[in-house]
Amino acid sequence: MKKLMAANWKMFKTWDEAVITARKLAELVGTVPDDREVLIFPSFTSLKGVSKELASKSSFSTGGQDFYTEEQGAFTGEISPKMLKSCGAVFGLTGHSERRHVLGETDEFIGKKTAYGIEAGLKVVLCVGELIEERKAGKVEEVVDRQIREGLKDVPRDIDPERISVAYEPVWAIGTGEVAGPEEIVEAHGFCRKILQDIFGEKANEIRILYGGSVKPDNCSQIISLDNVDGVLVGGASLEGESFSKIVLA
């Protein structure tokens, strides 16, 4: 199983800036190690440009940061998996904490999007994770269990494991500089694996579980060496080619 080194550029970078960053990243990484796969989630406006820039680079792919649950229609401001794929996207992202806690998306809607994205031909990374108040209240397992089960509720049980990944991102560690400790990460990822095994059986061992939350070049190597950590989902440290290239090669 290859480690998935994913970058979420969020609402940053114009088309030109994104293409330049992608070009610089590809130059700095060079040949991607055999045990790594690189994934970039740029903004919608720069998705096609970044996809074209990386098209000739093996082991690089792109994805959409979000999508809606219809192929087309009167849904102003939304984007469909079909549109993402036409811009070169292979992956889609669902359930990011900012979609949940800033934009108010429910577990039910996130589950609907996850299943639809897969049905429409995307590989999907489902994000889960607890708020600091939930961790302090001892509700980490309760929250993660609910988010995974609701998020994957309508996903076919015979799915190819490569088409779904889960990213554990404790909300209190996203963009704060705080990082879950090794024991916290191992515990959370082990719990995610058990839930996936309950849902998908043996094939759950082939589903990648990523860690996200203030991942940086100086802590990535330790994080990806931990049990059940099959890659990372990186925010701020992925915005510059130099820093993300070090994470990819960590």
C-alpha positions in Angstrom: 0.0 0.0 0.0 1.5 3.3 -1.1 1.5 6.3 1.4 -0.9 9.0 0.1 0.7 12.4 0.6 -2.1 14.8 0.0 -2.1 18.6 -0.1 -5.3 20.7 0.5 -4.7 24.2 -0.8 -8.1 25.4 0.4 -9.1 28.9 -0.7 -5.5 30.0 -1.6 -3.7 30.7 -4.9 -4.9 32.2 -8.2 -4.6 30.1 -11.3 -1.1 31.4 -12.1 0.1 30.9 -8.5 -1.2 27.4 -8.4 0.4 26.3 -11.6 3.7 27.8 -10.6 3.5 26.0 -7.2 2.7 22.7 -8.9 5.6 23.1 -11.3 8.0 23.9 -8.5 6.7 21.0 -6.5 7.2 18.5 -9.3 10.7 19.8 -9.9 11.7 19.5 -6.3 10.3 16.1 -5.8 11.6 14.6 -9.0 10.9 10.9 -9.1 8.3 10.0 -6.5 9.5 7.1 -4.3 7.9 3.8 -5.1 6.0 3.7 -1.8 4.4 7.2 -2.2 1.6 8.8 -4.1 1.1 12.6 -4.3 -2.3 14.2 -4.4 -3.1 17.9 -4.8 -6.5 19.5 -4.0 -6.3 23.0 -5.6 -9.1 25.5 -5.8 -11.7 24.8 -8.5 -10.5 27.7 -10.6 -7.0 26.3 -10.8 -7.8 22.6 -10.9 -7.5 22.2 -14.7 -4.3 24.2 -14.8 -2.7 22.1 -12.0 -3.9 18.9 -13.5 -2.4 19.7 -16.9 0.9 20.8 -15.2 1.2 17.4 -13.4 -0.3 15.2 -16.2 3.1 13.9 -17.3 4.3 13.2 -13.8 3.7 9.6 -12.7 2.4 9.2 -9.1 0.9 12.7 -9.1 -2.9 13.3 -9.2 -5.4 16.0 -8.4 -8.8 16.2 -6.7 -11.7 18.5 -6.0 -12.0 20.0 -2.5 -15.8 19.5 -2.6 -18.7 18.5 -4.9 -22.4 18.3 -5.0 -24.7 15.3 -5.3 -26.1 15.9 -8.8 -24.5 15.7 -12.2 -26.0 19.0 -13.3 -28.9 21.3 -12.6 -30.1 24.5 -11.0 -27.6 24.5 -8.1 -26.0 27.9 -8.2 -22.4 27.9 -7.0 -22.0 24.1 -6.9 -19.8 21.8 -8.8 -20.4 18.2 -9.9 -18.0 15.2 -9.9 -18.4 15.2 -13.7 -17.1 18.7 -13.9 -14.2 17.9 -11.6 -13.3 14.9 -13.8 -13.4 17.1 -16.9 -10.7 19.2 -15.2 -8.5 16.2 -14.6 -9.5 15.4 -11.0 -9.2 11.8 -9.9 -10.2 12.4 -6.2 -12.8 14.2 -4.3 -12.7 15.4 -0.7 -15.7 15.1 1.7 -16.3 15.9 5.3 -13.5 18.4 5.9 -13.9 20.1 9.3 -14.4 23.4 7.6 -17.3 22.0 5.6 -18.7 20.6 8.8 -18.1 23.4 11.3 -17.9 26.5 9.2 -20.4 25.7 6.5 -22.7 23.5 8.5 -22.7 20.3 6.5 -24.3 17.4 8.4 -23.1 13.8 8.7 -26.0 12.7 6.6 -25.2 15.1 3.7 -21.5 14.2 3.8 -22.4 10.5 3.6 -24.6 11.3 0.6 -21.8 13.2 -1.1 -19.3 10.4 -0.4 -21.4 7.7 -1.9 -22.4 9.9 -4.9 -18.8 10.8 -5.6 -17.8 7.2 -5.7 -20.7 6.3 -7.9 -19.8 9.1 -10.3 -16.3 7.7 -10.7 -14.1 9.6 -8.2 -11.9 8.2 -5.5 -13.0 9.9 -2.2 -11.1 11.0 0.9 -13.5 11.2 3.8 -12.4 13.5 6.6 -13.3 12.8 10.3 -12.2 14.2 13.6 -13.3 15.7 16.9 -13.5 19.2 18.3 -11.4 20.1 21.3 -14.5 20.2 23.5 -15.4 16.6 22.3 -11.9 15.4 23.1 -12.0 16.9 26.6 -15.4 15.3 27.2 -14.0 11.9 26.3 -16.1 11.6 23.1 -13.4 11.0 20.5 -14.5 7.5 19.7 -18.2 8.4 19.7 -17.6 11.3 17.3 -15.3 9.4 14.9 -17.5 6.3 15.0 -20.6 8.3 14.0 -18.7 10.3 11.3 -17.2 7.2 9.6 -20.4 5.1 9.7 -22.6 7.9 8.5 -20.0 9.0 5.9 -19.7 5.5 4.5 -23.3 4.4 5.0 -24.3 4.1 1.4 -20.9 3.2 0.0 -21.0 -0.3 -1.7 -19.5 -3.0 0.6 -17.7 -4.6 -2.3 -15.8 -1.3 -3.2 -12.2 -1.4 -4.4 -10.3 -0.3 -1.3 -8.2 2.1 -3.4 -11.3 4.2 -4.1 -11.9 5.2 -0.5 -9.6 6.7 2.1 -10.3 8.1 5.6 -8.4 11.2 6.9 -8.4 11.5 10.7 -8.0 15.2 11.4 -8.6 16.3 15.0 -10.2 19.7 14.5 -8.2 21.3 17.3 -4.9 20.5 15.4 -5.8 22.0 12.0 -3.9 25.2 11.3 -3.1 25.7 15.0 0.4 24.4 15.2 -0.9 21.8 17.7 -0.3 18.2 16.7 -1.8 15.1 18.2 0.9 13.1 20.0 2.1 9.7 18.7 -0.1 7.8 21.2 -3.2 9.9 20.4 -2.6 9.3 16.6 -2.0 5.5 17.0 -5.1 5.2 19.2 -7.4 7.2 16.9 -6.1 5.4 13.7 -6.4 2.0 15.3 -10.0 2.9 16.2 -10.7 4.0 12.7 -9.3 0.7 11.4 -11.6 -1.3 13.6 -14.7 0.6 12.4 -13.6 0.1 8.8 -13.1 -3.6 9.5 -16.6 -3.8 11.0 -18.0 -2.2 7.8 -15.9 -3.7 5.1 -14.3 -6.8 6.6 -10.9 -7.9 5.6 -10.6 -5.4 2.7 -10.6 -2.6 5.3 -6.9 -3.4 5.9 -6.3 -2.1 2.4 -8.1 1.2 3.0 -5.7 4.1 3.6 -6.1 6.1 6.8 -4.4 9.5 6.6 -3.5 11.9 9.4 -4.1 15.6 9.1 -3.5 18.5 11.5 -0.4 20.8 11.5 1.7 18.3 9.6 5.1 19.8 8.7 8.4 18.7 7.2 9.9 18.3 10.7 7.2 16.0 12.1 6.0 14.1 9.0 8.6 11.3 9.1 7.6 10.4 12.6 3.8 10.6 11.9 3.9 8.3 8.8 5.9 5.7 10.6 3.2 5.1 13.1 0.8 2.1 13.0 -2.2 2.5 10.7 -1.0 5.9 9.3 -1.1 5.4 5.5 -0.3 9.0 4.6 -1.1 12.6 5.5 -3.5 15.4 4.5 -1.6 18.7 4.7 -2.9 22.2 4.7 -0.7 25.2 5.4 2.6 23.4 4.9 1.6 22.3 1.4 1.2 25.8 0.0 4.8 26.1 -0.9 6.6 23.7 -3.1 9.7 23.6 -1.0 8.0 22.6 2.3 5.5 20.1 0.7 8.3 18.4 -1.3 10.1 17.7 2.0 6.9 16.2 3.3 6.4 14.0 0.2 10.0 12.7 0.6 10.0 12.5 4.4 
